[in-house]
Amino acid sequence: MSTKEDDLEALEELQHKSTDHAAGTDRWLISYADFMTLLLAFFVVMFSISQVNKAKVEGFEKSMRMAFGGTPPVTITAPPQAHEPFHHLPSPVPLIAVPPAVAQAIREQEMAMARMRSQLEKVLQALINAHEVSISGTPTGTRIRINASVLFANGSAKLQPKALQIVDAVGLVLKPLRYRIFVEGYTNNQPIRTEKYPSNWYLSSGRSLSVLNRFLHDGVKPADLSAVGRGQYHPEIPYSLKTMQKALAGNRRVTIVVQGNTRIIMKEITHMAEGVSTSAPTTKHALPAPKAD
């Protein structure tokens, strides 16, 4: 009886060892399957990042540059070389190239604007020191801000005698230039209702027109001038208990915006980027320089 029990125990032990051996020999398949899965995922990721929508990338770059006052780029796609990885796919890297003539035109315009600001600062230095006038550069040109208190009486759009000298000083600097000039009138939030000025719109428009007419008297070309009435809807200083008096005085103003020819440059670059041939003169000749310092 003991012999049979020993034989059964030996048989079970043999079967158990056989099962463990079979499991050990097949365990490598699990590691191999995991490795192949990871390798497949790696190549899928590599393939996906090689696919770039160039049109969207170029459009994004152009929009960002234009939004921040720059110029849209000219994109040149480097042709793929044979025998390179993914050489059969379009190149995902756009190369930005600004033509030298366009870059030179931009530099010339910036220098012309800087000279103009320097001239204005000289003739308006006393008012700048008194914080009645400020001159600042913008992405597309120059902004000249004049407090309305030095130009007009309260509730009036007629230039005061002392204001004529101020406007004439600005007009004589702008006269030789061929840039677009916007004269913008602003009021504070105090309502006005008179026969001559039924609302702040009329008052702000009347003030911008008064300055514009004086520029015409100074010889500034009419085609370059525009008058804009902003009313009380664009305050520079917020109306609060602490700043009320300052806001009432500071938001009455006239702003002269001198806009450079950046749009011409941008239009030219856009044509070049789109491959559109144009018969217009080159950008460099399309940007007339100031006649005199």
C-alpha positions as a Python dict, from the first residue, in 0.01 Angstrom:
ca = {
    (1, 'M'): (0, 0, 0),
    (2, 'S'): (281, 237, 80),
    (3, 'T'): (435, 164, -259),
    (4, 'K'): (126, 287, -440),
    (5, 'E'): (111, 605, -230),
    (6, 'D'): (476, 672, -304),
    (7, 'D'): (416, 623, -675),
    (8, 'L'): (121, 868, -668),
    (9, 'E'): (324, 1133, -484),
    (10, 'A'): (610, 1093, -733),
    (11, 'L'): (368, 1129, -1024),
    (12, 'E'): (210, 1445, -881),
    (13, 'E'): (552, 1594, -817),
    (14, 'L'): (657, 1520, -1174),
    (15, 'Q'): (341, 1681, -1312),
    (16, 'H'): (393, 1986, -1092),
    (17, 'K'): (752, 2030, -1214),
    (18, 'S'): (639, 1989, -1576),
    (19, 'T'): (378, 2262, -1532),
    (20, 'D'): (627, 2503, -1371),
    (21, 'H'): (875, 2439, -1651),
    (22, 'A'): (612, 2509, -1919),
    (23, 'A'): (509, 2832, -1746),
    (24, 'G'): (870, 2945, -1717),
    (25, 'T'): (944, 2881, -2084),
    (26, 'D'): (641, 3088, -2198),
    (27, 'R'): (691, 3386, -1967),
    (28, 'W'): (916, 3560, -2220),
    (29, 'L'): (615, 3602, -2450),
    (30, 'I'): (461, 3849, -2204),
    (31, 'S'): (774, 4067, -2199),
    (32, 'Y'): (802, 4045, -2577),
    (33, 'A'): (440, 4151, -2624),
    (34, 'D'): (488, 4451, -2391),
    (35, 'F'): (803, 4554, -2578),
    (36, 'M'): (631, 4535, -2917),
    (37, 'T'): (336, 4738, -2789),
    (38, 'L'): (565, 5013, -2661),
    (39, 'L'): (766, 5011, -2983),
    (40, 'L'): (448, 5044, -3190),
    (41, 'A'): (328, 5333, -2973),
    (42, 'F'): (666, 5504, -3011),
    (43, 'F'): (652, 5491, -3392),
    (44, 'V'): (290, 5614, -3392),
    (45, 'V'): (393, 5919, -3185),
    (46, 'M'): (695, 5984, -3408),
    (47, 'F'): (477, 5969, -3718),
    (48, 'S'): (211, 6195, -3572),
    (49, 'I'): (453, 6473, -3472),
    (50, 'S'): (604, 6468, -3820),
    (51, 'Q'): (267, 6569, -3964),
    (52, 'V'): (237, 6951, -3934),
    (53, 'N'): (-30, 7158, -4105),
    (54, 'K'): (198, 7418, -4259),
    (55, 'A'): (-90, 7642, -4368),
    (56, 'K'): (-214, 7673, -4010),
    (57, 'V'): (136, 7733, -3874),
    (58, 'E'): (205, 8006, -4130),
    (59, 'G'): (-135, 8164, -4069),
    (60, 'F'): (-73, 8166, -3694),
    (61, 'E'): (270, 8329, -3736),
    (62, 'K'): (130, 8594, -3970),
    (63, 'S'): (-163, 8674, -3739),
    (64, 'M'): (61, 8705, -3432),
    (65, 'R'): (309, 8936, -3606),
    (66, 'M'): (29, 9158, -3740),
    (67, 'A'): (-148, 9166, -3402),
    (68, 'F'): (167, 9299, -3232),
    (69, 'G'): (230, 9566, -3489),
    (70, 'G'): (487, 9380, -3692),
    (71, 'T'): (483, 9257, -4048),
    (72, 'P'): (356, 8923, -4170),
    (73, 'P'): (640, 8687, -4258),
    (74, 'V'): (737, 8548, -4593),
    (75, 'T'): (763, 8172, -4552),
    (76, 'I'): (996, 7958, -4758),
    (77, 'T'): (968, 7584, -4716),
    (78, 'A'): (1298, 7397, -4734),
    (79, 'P'): (1263, 7114, -4989),
    (80, 'P'): (1313, 6765, -4839),
    (81, 'Q'): (1637, 6595, -4930),
    (82, 'A'): (1647, 6239, -5056),
    (83, 'H'): (1749, 5960, -4819),
    (84, 'E'): (1660, 6171, -4514),
    (85, 'P'): (1418, 6044, -4247),
    (86, 'F'): (1060, 6112, -4357),
    (87, 'H'): (1193, 6262, -4680),
    (88, 'H'): (866, 6171, -4852),
    (89, 'L'): (674, 6405, -4617),
    (90, 'P'): (643, 6787, -4648),
    (91, 'S'): (895, 6979, -4446),
    (92, 'P'): (737, 7090, -4115),
    (93, 'V'): (982, 7378, -4060),
    (94, 'P'): (894, 7713, -4225),
    (95, 'L'): (1189, 7944, -4283),
    (96, 'I'): (1114, 8315, -4230),
    (97, 'A'): (1272, 8553, -4479),
    (98, 'V'): (1211, 8929, -4501),
    (99, 'P'): (1338, 9077, -4829),
    (100, 'P'): (1624, 9325, -4773),
    (101, 'A'): (1439, 9603, -4955),
    (102, 'V'): (1138, 9569, -4725),
    (103, 'A'): (1355, 9560, -4413),
    (104, 'Q'): (1536, 9873, -4533),
    (105, 'A'): (1203, 10049, -4598),
    (106, 'I'): (1089, 9969, -4245),
    (107, 'R'): (1413, 10107, -4099),
    (108, 'E'): (1383, 10426, -4305),
    (109, 'Q'): (1027, 10481, -4186),
    (110, 'E'): (1124, 10427, -3822),
    (111, 'M'): (1407, 10680, -3863),
    (112, 'A'): (1172, 10932, -4026),
    (113, 'M'): (924, 10893, -3739),
    (114, 'A'): (1204, 10936, -3485),
    (115, 'R'): (1319, 11259, -3656),
    (116, 'M'): (962, 11389, -3656),
    (117, 'R'): (920, 11314, -3284),
    (118, 'S'): (1250, 11486, -3210),
    (119, 'Q'): (1134, 11800, -3396),
    (120, 'L'): (801, 11802, -3214),
    (121, 'E'): (972, 11765, -2876),
    (122, 'K'): (1189, 12068, -2951),
    (123, 'V'): (901, 12300, -3045),
    (124, 'L'): (669, 12173, -2768),
    (125, 'Q'): (926, 12125, -2492),
    (126, 'A'): (770, 12381, -2256),
    (127, 'L'): (427, 12217, -2279),
    (128, 'I'): (580, 11871, -2241),
    (129, 'N'): (755, 11983, -1923),
    (130, 'A'): (422, 12120, -1796),
    (131, 'H'): (254, 11783, -1874),
    (132, 'E'): (13, 11950, -2114),
    (133, 'V'): (147, 11765, -2419),
    (134, 'S'): (288, 11415, -2460),
    (135, 'I'): (448, 11253, -2763),
    (136, 'S'): (488, 10878, -2794),
    (137, 'G'): (569, 10621, -3059),
    (138, 'T'): (321, 10351, -3160),
    (139, 'P'): (366, 10028, -3360),
    (140, 'T'): (245, 10214, -3671),
    (141, 'G'): (355, 10572, -3613),
    (142, 'T'): (336, 10855, -3358),
    (143, 'R'): (73, 10983, -3114),
    (144, 'I'): (60, 11350, -3002),
    (145, 'R'): (-172, 11414, -2708),
    (146, 'I'): (-271, 11772, -2617),
    (147, 'N'): (-483, 11863, -2316),
    (148, 'A'): (-799, 12039, -2431),
    (149, 'S'): (-755, 12299, -2155),
    (150, 'V'): (-467, 12461, -2347),
    (151, 'L'): (-668, 12465, -2672),
    (152, 'F'): (-1032, 12539, -2588),
    (153, 'A'): (-1244, 12706, -2327),
    (154, 'N'): (-1476, 12483, -2130),
    (155, 'G'): (-1772, 12374, -2345),
    (156, 'S'): (-1624, 12531, -2661),
    (157, 'A'): (-1465, 12402, -2982),
    (158, 'K'): (-1310, 12735, -3084),
    (159, 'L'): (-932, 12747, -3062),
    (160, 'Q'): (-809, 13007, -2817),
    (161, 'P'): (-551, 13262, -2940),
    (162, 'K'): (-268, 13097, -2747),
    (163, 'A'): (-372, 12759, -2890),
    (164, 'L'): (-308, 12872, -3246),
    (165, 'Q'): (67, 12881, -3184),
    (166, 'I'): (61, 12527, -3044),
    (167, 'V'): (-135, 12383, -3336),
    (168, 'D'): (74, 12577, -3589),
    (169, 'A'): (396, 12438, -3437),
    (170, 'V'): (266, 12084, -3488),
    (171, 'G'): (127, 12160, -3835),
    (172, 'L'): (454, 12301, -3966),
    (173, 'V'): (637, 11984, -3862),
    (174, 'L'): (372, 11762, -4029),
    (175, 'K'): (346, 11972, -4345),
    (176, 'P'): (637, 11820, -4546),
    (177, 'L'): (543, 11461, -4456),
    (178, 'R'): (309, 11234, -4652),
    (179, 'Y'): (161, 11025, -4378),
    (180, 'R'): (-204, 10983, -4284),
    (181, 'I'): (-299, 11213, -3995),
    (182, 'F'): (-601, 11151, -3772),
    (183, 'V'): (-719, 11433, -3544),
    (184, 'E'): (-925, 11280, -3262),
    (185, 'G'): (-1137, 11489, -3024),
    (186, 'Y'): (-1239, 11366, -2675),
    (187, 'T'): (-1453, 11505, -2393),
    (188, 'N'): (-1503, 11408, -2030),
    (189, 'N'): (-1823, 11247, -1905),
    (190, 'Q'): (-1996, 11574, -1813),
    (191, 'P'): (-2301, 11602, -2043),
    (192, 'I'): (-2349, 11908, -2263),
    (193, 'R'): (-2675, 12013, -2426),
    (194, 'T'): (-2663, 12349, -2602),
    (195, 'E'): (-2799, 12476, -2929),
    (196, 'K'): (-2455, 12457, -3088),
    (197, 'Y'): (-2342, 12134, -2921),
    (198, 'P'): (-2641, 11907, -2849),
    (199, 'S'): (-2414, 11632, -2711),
    (200, 'N'): (-2053, 11544, -2638),
    (201, 'W'): (-2033, 11389, -2986),
    (202, 'Y'): (-2083, 11733, -3141),
    (203, 'L'): (-1834, 11894, -2906),
    (204, 'S'): (-1559, 11636, -2962),
    (205, 'S'): (-1614, 11642, -3339),
    (206, 'G'): (-1609, 12021, -3342),
    (207, 'R'): (-1277, 12026, -3156),
    (208, 'S'): (-1114, 11778, -3396),
    (209, 'L'): (-1242, 11980, -3693),
    (210, 'S'): (-1104, 12303, -3548),
    (211, 'V'): (-756, 12154, -3522),
    (212, 'L'): (-788, 11999, -3869),
    (213, 'N'): (-887, 12333, -4024),
    (214, 'R'): (-585, 12496, -3862),
    (215, 'F'): (-362, 12227, -4013),
    (216, 'L'): (-511, 12313, -4353),
    (217, 'H'): (-421, 12676, -4287),
    (218, 'D'): (-64, 12561, -4211),
    (219, 'G'): (-39, 12383, -4547),
    (220, 'V'): (-90, 12020, -4446),
    (221, 'K'): (-231, 11833, -4745),
    (222, 'P'): (-609, 11776, -4720),
    (223, 'A'): (-587, 11421, -4856),
    (224, 'D'): (-373, 11321, -4558),
    (225, 'L'): (-614, 11453, -4292),
    (226, 'S'): (-911, 11297, -4113),
    (227, 'A'): (-1119, 11424, -3820),
    (228, 'V'): (-1267, 11188, -3560),
    (229, 'G'): (-1505, 11266, -3274),
    (230, 'R'): (-1474, 11018, -2987),
    (231, 'G'): (-1712, 11181, -2738),
    (232, 'Q'): (-1679, 11075, -2374),
    (233, 'Y'): (-1654, 10702, -2441),
    (234, 'H'): (-1274, 10655, -2440),
    (235, 'P'): (-1142, 10794, -2110),
    (236, 'E'): (-771, 10765, -2041),
    (237, 'I'): (-817, 10823, -1668),
    (238, 'P'): (-1085, 10619, -1486),
    (239, 'Y'): (-1359, 10804, -1303),
    (240, 'S'): (-1334, 10723, -934),
    (241, 'L'): (-1359, 10913, -608),
    (242, 'K'): (-982, 10947, -585),
    (243, 'T'): (-921, 11044, -949),
    (244, 'M'): (-1241, 11235, -1035),
    (245, 'Q'): (-1088, 11583, -1068),
    (246, 'K'): (-789, 11450, -1257),
    (247, 'A'): (-1015, 11248, -1489),
    (248, 'L'): (-1246, 11543, -1563),
    (249, 'A'): (-947, 11754, -1668),
    (250, 'G'): (-731, 11486, -1832),
    (251, 'N'): (-997, 11318, -2044),
    (252, 'R'): (-1068, 11648, -2226),
    (253, 'R'): (-803, 11616, -2494),
    (254, 'V'): (-713, 11618, -2862),
    (255, 'T'): (-496, 11341, -3000),
    (256, 'I'): (-311, 11365, -3331),
    (257, 'V'): (-222, 11023, -3467),
    (258, 'V'): (40, 11016, -3743),
    (259, 'Q'): (14, 10680, -3913),
    (260, 'G'): (317, 10552, -4101),
    (261, 'N'): (312, 10357, -4424),
    (262, 'T'): (334, 10020, -4248),
    (263, 'R'): (23, 9904, -4432),
    (264, 'I'): (199, 9946, -4763),
    (265, 'I'): (485, 9730, -4639),
    (266, 'M'): (248, 9468, -4503),
    (267, 'K'): (49, 9461, -4825),
    (268, 'E'): (366, 9414, -5027),
    (269, 'I'): (487, 9128, -4806),
    (270, 'T'): (145, 8961, -4823),
    (271, 'H'): (156, 8971, -5202),
    (272, 'M'): (502, 8817, -5197),
    (273, 'A'): (393, 8549, -4951),
    (274, 'E'): (91, 8457, -5162),
    (275, 'G'): (296, 8456, -5479),
    (276, 'V'): (87, 8729, -5634),
    (277, 'S'): (270, 8935, -5891),
    (278, 'T'): (198, 9306, -5879),
    (279, 'S'): (284, 9591, -6106),
    (280, 'A'): (300, 9838, -5818),
    (281, 'P'): (634, 10008, -5748),
    (282, 'T'): (869, 9847, -5505),
    (283, 'T'): (810, 9896, -5136),
    (284, 'K'): (1112, 10119, -5103),
    (285, 'H'): (975, 10366, -5360),
    (286, 'A'): (622, 10338, -5220),
    (287, 'L'): (738, 10496, -4894),
    (288, 'P'): (803, 10865, -4957),
    (289, 'A'): (1060, 11005, -4720),
    (290, 'P'): (1015, 11341, -4545),
    (291, 'K'): (1112, 11637, -4762),
    (292, 'A'): (1315, 11804, -4491),
    (293, 'D'): (1418, 11764, -4131),
}
